[in-house]
């Protein structure tokens, strides 16, 4: 870009706007870059980047979006739309917390919950009143746990419990071993 097209406006020591800049940052050259900085060095900036078309908001600490104060309780106060592609929310070093009176997760083809541990309901007994699982077909695959015991999939002995095979096996083992030594 030619220097003639570049404009750099400084509004005091804490705020600047730069357009048509050759400034490089992690997302690339910026068509515009707006930045503010506190006395203790905390930065906030917005930018639009050439090539990728990335529009970026960066907050050095917390970013709060506060909307809907004049809306009714049933109005949509915050609407985010990704017309194409994915929508991603990452909390790389912590938790993703969603709190509301009611949370609805709906997917057109697949709703997938994954994790080393997946918990449904509160861990404290008695705090979750009810869990409903409704479907045309409900499959549970487990190696153990109370559902595994109920489904008799906890071990090969549990799977055979109550059958002639397990009764004959236990009787045969008892005959072969004899009475336990004291």
Secondary structure, DSSP 8 states (H G I E B T S, - for coil): --GGG-EEEE-TTSEEEEES-----TT--EEEEEEEE-TT--EEEEEEETTT--EEEEESS-------TTS-TTS-------SSS------TTS------S------SS------SS---S-SSTTS--------SS-----SSHHHHHHTT-SSHHHHHTTSHHHHHHHHHHHHHH-S---
